[in-house]
Amino acid sequence: MNDLLALPFAQWLGFLSFVLGIAAFNQKNDRHLKILMLIFNLNHMLHFFLLGSIISSLSTLLSACRTATAIHTSSKYAALLFVSLSLLVGFYLFD
């Protein structure tokens, strides 16, 4: 995508993330919260990707996967897996 077109679109996605974040935390239903958080994370991932921040994009993808998993299970093992993955990725990318 042309850089001149990608940047304004990426910024609008950032504004959309702001709105999605507010909408998500105003949810009373836990499932609706998680679904909106998944959409929020996917939108944020695309936002970071268009801005050229691949590490941020991949980190947000991990958050989206965690949220998608949380929609379907409340397993402590799944939580432990994502905490471990986050620590491993953070350690690997630490500068």
PENORBEL-V342903 format. One record per pair of residues at least 24 apart in sequence whose C-alpha atoms are under 6 Angstrom apart, sorted by sequence separation. I is the first residue (numbers start at 0). J is the second residue. D is the distance in Angstrom with one decimal. If there is no record, write none. Layout:
# PENORBEL-V342903
i=I j=J d=D
i=I j=J d=D
This chain:
# PENORBEL-V342903
i=37 j=63 d=5.4
i=37 j=66 d=5.7
i=12 j=46 d=5.6
i=9 j=46 d=4.9
i=9 j=49 d=5.7
